[in-house]
Amino acid sequence: MQTKTGSMIEAVVNVVVGYGIAVASQVLIFPLVGINVDLETNMLIGLIFTVISLVRSYVLRRIFTHFRLFRTRR
């Protein structure tokens, strides 16, 4: 069983990597669809979605742990 701290660490690492990917993809894709914003704005948009993603990941992990979903049998 994963601890709450373990769940948070996993979620943070996952989301930090996701943040980098999100900002990089926004910088590349936004101009292609006519959205022209500076790097600072792209980073803010990425940060907002990152916080949302972190909360989502943590809550889902806790729900799965609570109900022991996908627990391996021994």
N, C-alpha and C positions, 0 to 999 in steps of 0.2 A: 504494500500500500504506500502510495506517495504521500509525504507530509505536505502541510500547507506551505511551508517554506520551500520545499522542493518544487511544488506547483508554481510558486511565484517566480523562482529562479528560471525555470523552464520557460514560462510565459515571457519574462523580461528578455531573455536571450532571443527567443523567437521573434519578438516584436522589434527589438533593436535591429536585427537583420532585415526584417520587413520594412522598417523605416528607411533604411538606406536604399533598398530596392525601390520603394515607393517614390522617394524624392528623385532618384535617378530616372525612373520611368516617366515621372511628371515632366521633368526638364526636357525629355526627348519627345513625349507624346503631346503635351499641351499645345505647343506651337503648331503641330500638324493639324489640330482641330480648331485653330483660331483662338486659343486661350493664351494670351501673352502676359505673363506675370514674371516678376523678378525672382531671383533665387531665394531671397528672404521670405517672400510670400509662399513659394513652393515648399520651403522648409516648415512654415507655419501650418499650411494645409496638411503636410505629411505628419506633423506633430499631433494635430487634432485627431486624425484618423488612427494614429499610433496609440493614443490614449484609449480610444474606443476599442481598438483591437486588443490591447493589454487587458482591459476589464473583461471583454468577451472571452478571451482565452482562459483567464483565471477562473471565471465563473463556470465555464463549461467543464474545465478540469475538475473543479470541486464537485460538480453535479455527478460526473462520471465516477469519481472516487466515492462519493456518498452512496451511490447505488451499486457500486462495485461492477460497473460495466466494463467489459473487456478484461476482466481479471483472469489471470492465468490459473489453471487448475493444477494442483500438485498431488 
